[in-house]
């Protein structure tokens, strides 16, 4: 599996949004209320992803044979706002490769993880900093952070 990690191109937001939505629906949606799912659907739209990048964020994509299989969006240079890998490519190092690429630019230190992804984030060096919470938009999450030590 030849994995390529790079910043997203302007023409790739639609496909990236499809990856995010498919991955979310595979498991994370089961942990959300109808309101949370509706809110996440808005966050995951291609136009919203593009707008966050225009406002200073950056999106990295993981490709295998020119097909997007993973997406990582970072805001404020240090906070993971989206990290999704297609179900058939999970547990194959795609998420870790995306995080490693972003860490090469600036150390990622925080994420609001869905309950089903807490264990994965712990493998990347993040630890819960509080109990599960409910955002004002109805999305359930666990706040997590990484210390100063590199994995």
Secondary structure, DSSP 8 states (H G I E B T S, - for coil): --EEEEE--GGGHHHHHHHHHHHHHHTGGGGS-HHHHHHHHHHTSHHHHHHHHHTT-EEEEEEETTEEEEEEEEETTTEEEEEEE-GGGTTTTHHHHHHHHHHHHS---EEEE-GGGHHHHHHTTEEEEEEEEE-TTS-EEEEEEE-SS--
